[in-house]
Amino acid sequence: MITVGMITTSLNNRFPPQRKESWDRVGLNCGHIDAPVKKVLVALDPFGDVCREAKDWGADMIVTHHTLLWDTGFVTDETEQGRNALFLIENGIACYNAHTNLDFAPDGVNDVLAKTLGLSEIRMLAPTGTDETGREWGLLRSGFVPEQSLEAFLPYVKEKLGCPGLRYVCGGKPVHKVVVGGGACADEMGTAVKDGCDTMVTSDIKYNDFWDAKALGLTLIDAGHFYTENPVCVLLADILRSQFPSLEVKISERHHDCMAFY
């Protein structure tokens, strides 16, 4: 019998919680450790659409990148986060997340993003340390695409990530050495420029960040938080299927970015 605890332990071993940012909440968000698990739904976020899909599909557990409770110490029906947590608890569905520990991990969020965009010679920028096996951990990944114009690279990024639109500023150079950071990584522009990158793909970019990038000669592309991180769901599903072959694992079919372009 596979249990919530067995899945939690397996994922914690692969993506150690101690390698998260200090402010982050990762691991088992809710659920009984000894509860049996036959079905796991994987998604980027444990939002309402995913919680309802988990119940409808008969999932015993959901595994996500983002956490169930961000900024509240209370679980009540007065907030969306609280309602989602109550829904899962009341329906006996466990919830686990790997967030910044998955961002920093070798073969984690940003390796998946780099591979999705077809980068070659992928390497880690500014590693934060190594684990007991000597593997480097760090946030950003850089690599190369065939030298091309920005006008050619932009539709390529849209197609590969499936995003409806991009925000960007041109740094004035052809696209060749690209750095990626899923989620909000624009504050690492200096690291990218120091490494000789001409282009950065990330998300949640602020107004002044675009001006700073332009001054640095760095092409900065905002492809959206959801679209730069959602590819990691395939990795999480593959890990679960490999570790627990008898598990039924499905990537959410309902979860999507709530933001729209007009």
Phi, psi and omega in degrees: 000131176269135181241166175304319181296322180295318179292318178300313180297317181298314181288325177294325177292323181285321182231080187305127181302332182292350178265012177278168170292152186298330183275353190276156176240109182233163178108208182282113182278324176199157177128159178272127182304320185270003181293138179288148180231125175244331182230134177234129175259130181252135179205166177288319184231149174267052180278179187302320181296322180288318179299316179292322177297320179300316178295314182298324182277345182085026180290145175266343186203146170242143177239123185229168174276313181271153185281162181284320182237114183273301194226024181235143175260007184236142177245090179228173179273016179273347178231158178296319178299315179296318179297319179295318179296315179298320180300313181295314181297314183293337179258009175067032181253121178281156181223127179234143174223147171237113187249261184292336174293333176277330176297317185276344190290146168299135183066021180266212186309312190276335169293320178297317179297316180298318180290323178298325179272005174073025180290144175252163180052048183292133177218161180271133176265135174048064179305144179269350180160185178232156176268187185293343178264359180091002178287137178282144174241141179180171189273301190275153172232140176237160178186189186238147165240157175305135183304131185204168178284158175298324180298332177276327185284325184300309178295332177296315179297316179301316183292316183292323182265348179070027182270150184282346181188164180229145166253141183201163168227140182274130178272358175088012180232158172296156178275124178213302178259115190245137173247141180234148175208107179296143184079209187266097183235014183296340179288357177259017181303320181300321177297319181295315181294319179300328180278356178089016179283143178257346185217142177230133176245119180208210179203179178054040184279135179275161181308309183293334179297322179296318178294319179297319180297317179300318180293330180278351183076027181250124172287124185242123185239125176258109182259004178096139183299312182301314188284334178278341182250335184303328179303338182291344178300326178297318178299312181300317179296318180296320179298314181296318179295324180289317182285329184226079186302334182277350178290144169264116185240134179222140172276137183308135177261351185254336186288138181204172176286130181281344180282142182231158177255139179247000000 
